[in-house]
Amino acid sequence: MYKTIPDQSTKLPSGIIYIVANEAAERFSYYGMRAILVIFMTQYLLNASGQLDVMSENEAQGYFHLFVSSVYFMPLLGALLSDGLLGKYRTIILLSLVYCVGHFALALDNTRMGLLLGQSLIALGAGGIKPCVSAHLGDQFGANNRHLMSKVFSWFYFSINLGAFSAMLIVPWLLQHQGAAVAFAVPGLLMLASTLIFWSGRYRFVHVPPAGMRFIKELCSQVGLKRLTKLASIYAFIAMFWALFDQTGSSWVVQAQKMDRMVFGVELLSSQIQAANPLLIMLLVPFFSYGLYPFLSRFITLTALTKMSIGLFLTVLAFAIISVLQMQLDAGYAPSILWQLLAYVLLTSAEVMVSITCLEFSYTQAPKTMKSFVMAFYLLSVAVGNLFTSVVNFIIQNPDGSSKLAGASYFWFFTGLMLITAVLFKVVSHYYQEDAVTTA
């Protein structure tokens, strides 16, 4: 029989290690696969006859962001399944199996059909379990050991970035030296291992039953709908942040291919530079939490919305650097990829202030029975932002494969949009202050 209520112990819940290990392996599988998608589509994609059938840069970037958008639409389905019907554990197991099949579809079929099938299944699996895993982690704690929750969530977040960091170094290397089949199969094996690890902890987990109709009534109530509407007014701006941030896996990779990638005598692969983001996250989160935020709080009231506003302006600066670098490339120069690393520092700082803060803000604003659903609703901002970038890339592509926004004009376009977004968010957030939660 499964446990349905937490133990009264003051020690760490016994199922935690399975969840943290599961998350590290799952994030390796997702970010490893994602790190090579644009390179695969522009250099390795085949037709049914086994001949090269690659995409243009804009087409590949369009499909990349369409895939990421799909991943972040699926948390709504996962939240509805877990909170309303199956419960978190069964939802995670079911969709993880779908996730595994998607990885192996990519490994076995390097054509556009295999790409479509694999990405569709991965989007369903990866997106569907996203709002469930962190909520399932929180379910393991009772009144006597709740004081350990923040420490466990820190390890949980560390495991995410450790998995992503190692994947972004290893999988691009596998693609270049072992081919696409092996490069996609390894993340699939890690996802299978992740599922087995999670299944192994089934008798140690607390299995909170789904709320069923109580969840539906809360969702459709006047209070629930009003809260979602207010949060949507914030998420509309955060969507533009994700429209730019996730280009580290598309346009930034394409740019890196044309730069001087020699670093300390070693030539980096263009897609390996993405590993800078999870590495910087592990360094910057404690710096912001214990250094920068307390320092800034001496001078300003550091609410969640204030942090997000600063993060949006940092995003403008990061893309301005990328735009200037592209101007150098357009002029025939080959600047060092270390300049792109400077942009990563600014963009990752923005991620800490926007993404992590907004996630915490969303949780505190959510009614008790709607925690998973509100997390999924927040993730819709990622989906909408990536959908916007995908549409832009398809629209600007000319029939001959060239672009209406060629070179630096592409990056300046997004830099300008982000500046407008940051200014408007600053104005709108002023009228939202009385409902914001201070997180400093």
C-alpha positions as CSV (number, residue, x, y, z in Angstrom):
1,M,0.0,0.0,0.0
2,Y,1.2,3.5,-0.8
3,K,1.5,6.2,1.9
4,T,-1.0,9.0,1.6
5,I,0.2,11.2,4.5
6,P,3.7,12.3,5.5
7,D,5.5,10.6,8.4
8,Q,5.8,12.4,11.7
9,S,9.5,12.2,11.5
10,T,11.8,15.3,11.9
11,K,14.3,13.7,9.5
12,L,14.5,14.0,5.7
13,P,11.6,12.1,3.9
14,S,12.9,8.8,2.6
15,G,11.7,9.3,-0.9
16,I,13.6,12.6,-1.5
17,I,16.7,11.0,-2.9
18,Y,14.7,9.2,-5.7
19,I,13.1,12.5,-6.7
20,V,16.3,14.4,-6.8
21,A,18.2,11.7,-8.7
22,N,15.3,11.3,-11.1
23,E,15.3,15.1,-11.8
24,A,19.0,15.2,-12.6
25,A,18.7,12.3,-15.1
26,E,15.6,13.8,-16.7
27,R,17.1,17.2,-17.1
28,F,20.2,15.6,-18.7
29,S,17.9,13.9,-21.2
30,Y,15.9,17.0,-22.1
31,Y,18.7,19.6,-22.3
32,G,21.1,17.1,-24.0
33,M,18.5,16.5,-26.7
34,R,17.6,20.2,-27.0
35,A,21.2,21.4,-27.2
36,I,21.8,19.7,-30.5
37,L,18.4,20.2,-32.2
38,V,19.3,23.3,-34.3
39,I,22.7,21.8,-35.3
40,F,20.9,18.5,-36.2
41,M,18.3,20.2,-38.3
42,T,20.8,22.4,-40.2
43,Q,23.5,19.8,-40.7
44,Y,22.4,16.2,-40.1
45,L,18.7,15.9,-41.2
46,L,18.1,13.2,-43.8
47,N,15.3,12.4,-46.2
48,A,13.7,8.9,-46.7
49,S,16.4,8.0,-49.2
50,G,19.2,8.7,-46.7
51,Q,20.3,11.9,-48.4
52,L,20.8,15.2,-46.6
53,D,17.6,17.2,-46.3
54,V,18.7,20.0,-44.0
55,M,16.8,23.2,-43.1
56,S,17.8,26.8,-43.4
57,E,18.8,28.7,-40.2
58,N,15.4,30.5,-39.9
59,E,13.4,27.4,-40.6
60,A,15.4,25.4,-38.0
61,Q,15.1,28.2,-35.4
62,G,11.3,28.4,-36.2
63,Y,10.9,24.7,-35.5
64,F,13.1,24.8,-32.4
65,H,11.0,27.4,-30.8
66,L,7.8,25.7,-31.9
67,F,9.0,22.6,-30.1
68,V,9.9,24.5,-26.9
69,S,6.5,26.2,-27.1
70,S,4.8,22.8,-27.3
71,V,6.8,21.6,-24.3
72,Y,5.5,24.5,-22.2
73,F,1.9,24.2,-23.3
74,M,1.7,20.6,-22.0
75,P,2.0,21.4,-18.3
76,L,-1.7,22.4,-18.4
77,L,-2.5,18.8,-19.4
78,G,-0.2,17.4,-16.7
79,A,-1.7,19.6,-14.0
80,L,-5.3,18.7,-15.0
81,L,-4.3,15.0,-15.0
82,S,-2.5,15.1,-11.7
83,D,-4.7,17.5,-9.7
84,G,-8.0,16.3,-11.2
85,L,-7.7,12.7,-12.1
86,L,-4.6,10.5,-11.7
87,G,-2.5,12.1,-8.9
88,K,1.1,13.2,-9.3
89,Y,2.9,9.9,-9.1
90,R,0.8,8.1,-11.8
91,T,0.9,11.1,-14.1
92,I,4.7,11.3,-13.9
93,I,5.2,7.5,-14.5
94,L,2.7,7.5,-17.5
95,L,4.1,10.5,-19.2
96,S,7.7,9.5,-18.5
97,L,7.2,6.4,-20.6
98,V,5.8,8.5,-23.4
99,Y,8.9,10.7,-23.0
100,C,11.3,7.7,-23.4
101,V,9.6,6.6,-26.6
102,G,10.1,10.1,-28.0
103,H,13.8,10.0,-27.4
104,F,14.2,6.7,-29.1
105,A,12.1,7.8,-32.1
106,L,14.7,10.6,-32.7
107,A,17.5,8.1,-32.3
108,L,16.1,5.6,-34.8
109,D,14.8,7.9,-37.5
110,N,16.9,10.9,-38.6
111,T,14.2,12.1,-41.1
112,R,11.7,14.9,-40.8
113,M,9.0,12.3,-39.9
114,G,11.2,10.9,-37.0
115,L,11.9,14.5,-35.9
116,L,8.2,15.3,-35.8
117,L,7.2,12.1,-34.0
118,G,10.1,12.3,-31.5
119,Q,9.6,16.0,-30.7
120,S,5.8,15.6,-30.3
121,L,6.2,12.7,-27.8
122,I,8.9,14.5,-25.9
123,A,6.8,17.7,-25.7
124,L,3.9,15.7,-24.3
125,G,6.2,13.8,-21.8
126,A,8.5,16.6,-20.7
127,G,5.8,19.2,-20.5
128,G,3.3,17.0,-18.9
129,I,5.4,16.1,-15.9
130,K,6.8,19.6,-15.4
131,P,4.3,20.9,-12.9
132,C,4.0,17.6,-11.1
133,V,7.5,16.8,-10.0
134,S,8.2,19.9,-7.9
135,A,4.7,19.7,-6.3
136,H,5.3,16.0,-5.6
137,L,8.6,16.9,-3.9
138,G,6.7,19.3,-1.6
139,D,4.1,16.7,-0.8
140,Q,6.7,14.5,0.9
141,F,7.0,16.9,3.9
142,G,4.9,17.0,7.0
143,A,4.6,19.5,9.9
144,N,7.7,18.1,11.7
145,N,10.2,18.2,8.9
146,R,8.9,21.2,6.9
147,H,11.9,23.2,8.0
148,L,14.1,21.0,5.7
149,M,12.0,21.9,2.6
150,S,14.1,24.9,1.5
151,K,17.3,22.9,1.8
152,V,15.9,20.1,-0.3
153,F,14.5,22.5,-3.0
154,S,18.0,23.9,-3.2
155,W,19.4,20.5,-3.9
156,F,16.6,19.8,-6.3
157,Y,17.5,23.0,-8.3
158,F,21.2,22.1,-8.1
159,S,20.4,18.7,-9.6
160,I,18.5,20.3,-12.5
161,N,21.5,22.5,-13.4
162,L,24.0,19.7,-12.9
163,G,22.1,17.5,-15.3
164,A,21.8,20.3,-17.8
165,F,25.4,21.4,-17.6
166,S,26.8,17.9,-18.1
167,A,24.4,17.2,-21.0
168,M,25.3,20.4,-22.8
169,L,29.0,19.4,-22.8
170,I,28.6,15.7,-23.5
171,V,25.8,15.4,-26.1
172,P,27.2,18.0,-28.6
173,W,30.5,16.0,-28.5
174,L,28.6,12.8,-29.1
175,L,26.8,14.3,-32.1
176,Q,30.1,15.4,-33.7
177,H,32.1,12.2,-33.0
178,Q,29.4,9.4,-32.9
179,G,26.6,10.7,-35.0
180,A,23.0,11.7,-34.5
181,A,21.7,8.2,-33.6
182,V,24.0,7.9,-30.6
183,A,23.6,11.5,-29.6
184,F,19.9,11.1,-29.3
185,A,20.0,7.6,-27.8
186,V,22.1,8.6,-24.8
187,P,19.5,11.1,-23.5
188,G,16.9,8.5,-24.1
189,L,18.8,6.0,-21.9
190,L,19.1,8.7,-19.2
191,M,15.3,9.3,-19.4
192,L,14.7,5.5,-19.1
193,A,17.0,5.5,-16.0
194,S,15.2,8.5,-14.6
195,T,11.9,6.7,-14.9
196,L,13.2,3.5,-13.3
197,I,14.7,5.5,-10.4
198,F,11.4,7.3,-9.8
199,W,9.5,3.9,-10.0
200,S,11.9,2.4,-7.4
201,G,10.8,5.0,-4.8
202,R,7.1,4.3,-5.1
203,Y,6.7,2.7,-1.7
204,R,8.7,5.5,0.0
205,F,6.7,8.4,-1.5
206,V,3.7,10.1,-0.1
207,H,0.9,9.8,-2.7
208,V,-1.5,12.7,-2.3
209,P,-4.8,11.7,-3.9
210,P,-6.1,14.0,-6.7
211,A,-8.6,16.7,-5.6
212,G,-11.1,15.7,-8.4
213,M,-14.1,17.9,-8.7
214,R,-13.0,20.1,-5.8
215,F,-10.1,21.2,-7.9
216,I,-12.4,21.9,-10.9
217,K,-14.8,23.9,-8.7
218,E,-11.9,26.0,-7.2
219,L,-10.5,26.6,-10.7
220,C,-13.9,27.9,-12.1
221,S,-14.8,29.9,-9.0
222,Q,-14.9,33.7,-9.0
223,V,-11.8,33.8,-6.7
224,G,-9.9,31.3,-8.9
225,L,-10.7,33.0,-12.2
226,K,-9.9,36.5,-10.7
227,R,-6.5,35.3,-9.4
228,L,-5.6,33.7,-12.8
229,T,-6.6,37.0,-14.6
230,K,-4.4,39.1,-12.4
231,L,-1.5,36.7,-12.8
232,A,-2.0,36.7,-16.6
233,S,-1.3,40.5,-16.6
234,I,2.2,39.8,-15.3
235,Y,2.8,36.7,-17.4
236,A,2.0,38.6,-20.7
237,F,5.3,40.5,-20.1
238,I,7.3,37.6,-18.9
239,A,6.5,35.8,-22.2
240,M,8.7,38.3,-24.0
241,F,11.6,37.4,-21.7
242,W,11.3,33.8,-22.8
243,A,11.0,34.8,-26.4
244,L,14.6,36.1,-26.1
245,F,16.0,33.8,-23.4
246,D,15.4,30.5,-25.3
247,Q,17.3,31.8,-28.3
248,T,20.4,30.7,-26.5
249,G,19.5,27.3,-28.0
250,S,18.9,28.6,-31.5
251,S,20.1,32.0,-32.8
252,W,22.9,32.2,-30.3
253,V,24.2,28.7,-31.4
254,V,24.0,29.8,-35.0
255,Q,26.0,32.9,-34.1
256,A,28.6,30.9,-32.1
257,Q,29.3,28.8,-35.2
258,K,30.8,31.9,-36.9
259,M,32.9,33.1,-34.0
260,D,36.5,32.4,-32.9
261,R,35.8,29.4,-30.6
262,M,39.3,28.8,-29.3
263,V,39.3,29.2,-25.5
264,F,42.6,28.5,-23.7
265,G,43.9,26.4,-26.6
266,V,40.7,24.3,-26.9
267,E,38.1,24.8,-29.6
268,L,34.6,24.7,-28.2
269,L,31.7,23.3,-30.2
270,S,29.1,26.0,-31.0
271,S,26.4,24.2,-29.0
272,Q,28.6,23.6,-25.9
273,I,28.6,27.3,-25.0
274,Q,25.1,26.8,-23.8
275,A,26.6,24.9,-20.8
276,A,27.5,28.4,-19.5
277,N,23.9,29.0,-18.4
278,P,23.5,26.1,-15.9
279,L,27.0,26.6,-14.6
280,L,26.3,30.3,-14.0
281,I,23.0,29.5,-12.4
282,M,24.8,27.4,-9.7
283,L,27.1,30.3,-9.0
284,L,24.7,33.2,-9.2
285,V,21.8,31.9,-7.2
286,P,23.7,31.9,-3.9
287,F,25.4,35.2,-4.8
288,F,22.0,36.9,-5.4
289,S,20.3,35.3,-2.4
290,Y,23.0,36.0,0.2
291,G,24.8,39.0,-1.3
292,L,23.1,41.1,-3.9
293,Y,19.5,41.1,-2.7
294,P,20.4,42.0,0.9
295,F,22.6,44.8,-0.4
296,L,20.0,46.2,-2.7
297,S,17.4,46.0,0.1
298,R,19.3,48.7,2.0
299,F,18.3,51.2,-0.8
300,I,15.1,50.0,-2.3
301,T,12.0,48.0,-1.4
302,L,12.9,44.8,-3.3
303,T,9.6,43.2,-4.1
304,A,9.2,40.3,-6.5
305,L,8.0,42.7,-9.2
306,T,11.0,44.9,-8.7
307,K,13.3,42.0,-9.2
308,M,11.5,41.0,-12.4
309,S,11.6,44.6,-13.7
310,I,15.4,44.7,-13.2
311,G,15.8,41.3,-14.8
312,L,13.9,42.5,-18.0
313,F,16.3,45.5,-18.4
314,L,19.3,43.1,-18.0
315,T,17.9,41.1,-20.8
316,V,17.9,44.2,-23.0
317,L,21.6,44.6,-22.3
318,A,22.4,41.0,-23.0
319,F,20.8,41.1,-26.4
320,A,22.4,44.5,-27.2
321,I,25.8,42.7,-26.7
322,I,24.7,39.9,-29.0
323,S,23.6,42.5,-31.6
324,V,26.9,44.3,-31.5
325,L,28.7,40.9,-31.9
326,Q,26.6,40.1,-35.0
327,M,27.5,43.5,-36.4
328,Q,31.2,42.5,-36.1
329,L,30.5,39.2,-37.8
330,D,28.5,41.0,-40.6
331,A,31.6,43.2,-41.1
332,G,33.8,40.2,-41.7
333,Y,35.5,40.0,-38.3
334,A,35.5,36.9,-36.0
335,P,35.2,38.1,-32.4
336,S,36.0,35.6,-29.6
337,I,33.2,33.5,-28.2
338,L,34.2,34.8,-24.8
339,W,32.2,38.0,-25.7
340,Q,29.1,35.8,-26.0
341,L,29.9,34.5,-22.5
342,L,29.6,38.1,-21.2
343,A,26.1,38.2,-22.6
344,Y,25.4,34.8,-20.9
345,V,26.3,36.4,-17.5
346,L,23.8,39.2,-18.0
347,L,21.1,36.9,-19.4
348,T,21.5,34.3,-16.6
349,S,21.4,37.1,-14.0
350,A,18.1,38.2,-15.7
351,E,16.9,34.5,-15.4
352,V,17.6,34.5,-11.7
353,M,15.6,37.7,-11.2
354,V,12.8,36.9,-13.6
355,S,12.3,33.2,-13.8
356,I,13.0,32.1,-10.2
357,T,11.3,35.1,-8.7
358,C,8.2,34.7,-10.9
359,L,8.0,31.0,-10.0
360,E,8.0,31.8,-6.3
361,F,5.6,34.7,-6.8
362,S,3.2,32.4,-8.7
363,Y,3.3,29.8,-5.9
364,T,2.5,32.4,-3.2
365,Q,-0.4,33.8,-5.2
366,A,-2.0,30.5,-6.0
367,P,-5.0,29.1,-4.0
368,K,-4.2,26.0,-2.1
369,T,-6.0,23.5,-4.4
370,M,-4.5,25.1,-7.5
371,K,-0.8,25.0,-6.9
372,S,0.1,22.7,-9.8
373,F,-2.3,24.4,-12.1
374,V,-1.0,27.9,-11.4
375,M,2.6,26.6,-12.0
376,A,1.4,25.3,-15.3
377,F,-0.3,28.6,-16.0
378,Y,3.0,30.4,-15.4
379,L,4.8,28.0,-17.8
380,L,2.4,29.1,-20.5
381,S,4.4,32.3,-20.6
382,V,7.3,30.2,-21.8
383,A,5.1,28.6,-24.4
384,V,3.7,31.9,-25.7
385,G,7.2,33.5,-25.8
386,N,8.6,30.7,-27.9
387,L,5.6,30.6,-30.1
388,F,6.1,34.3,-30.9
389,T,9.8,33.7,-31.8
390,S,8.9,30.7,-33.9
391,V,6.3,32.7,-35.9
392,V,8.8,35.6,-36.4
393,N,11.4,33.1,-37.8
394,F,8.9,31.6,-40.2
395,I,7.6,35.0,-41.4
396,I,11.0,36.5,-42.1
397,Q,12.2,33.6,-44.2
398,N,12.2,34.3,-47.9
399,P,11.3,31.5,-50.4
400,D,15.0,31.2,-51.4
401,G,16.0,30.6,-47.8
402,S,17.4,34.1,-47.1
403,S,16.0,36.2,-44.3
404,K,14.1,39.6,-44.2
405,L,15.9,40.3,-41.0
406,A,19.4,39.2,-41.9
407,G,22.4,39.5,-39.6
408,A,22.4,42.1,-36.8
409,S,18.9,43.4,-37.7
410,Y,17.4,40.2,-36.4
411,F,19.0,40.7,-32.9
412,W,18.3,44.4,-32.8
413,F,14.6,43.7,-33.6
414,F,14.3,41.5,-30.5
415,T,16.4,44.0,-28.4
416,G,14.0,46.8,-29.3
417,L,11.0,44.7,-28.4
418,M,12.5,43.8,-25.1
419,L,13.2,47.4,-24.2
420,I,9.6,48.3,-24.9
421,T,8.4,45.4,-22.8
422,A,10.7,46.3,-19.9
423,V,9.4,49.9,-19.8
424,L,5.8,48.9,-20.0
425,F,6.2,46.3,-17.3
426,K,7.7,48.9,-15.0
427,V,4.7,51.1,-15.6
428,V,2.1,48.3,-15.1
429,S,3.8,46.8,-12.1
430,H,3.5,50.1,-10.3
431,Y,-0.3,49.5,-10.1
432,Y,0.2,45.9,-9.0
433,Q,2.3,46.6,-6.0
434,E,-0.3,46.2,-3.4
435,D,-0.9,42.6,-4.4
436,A,2.8,41.7,-4.8
437,V,4.5,39.5,-2.2
438,T,7.8,40.8,-0.9
439,T,10.5,38.2,-1.4
440,A,13.6,40.0,-0.4
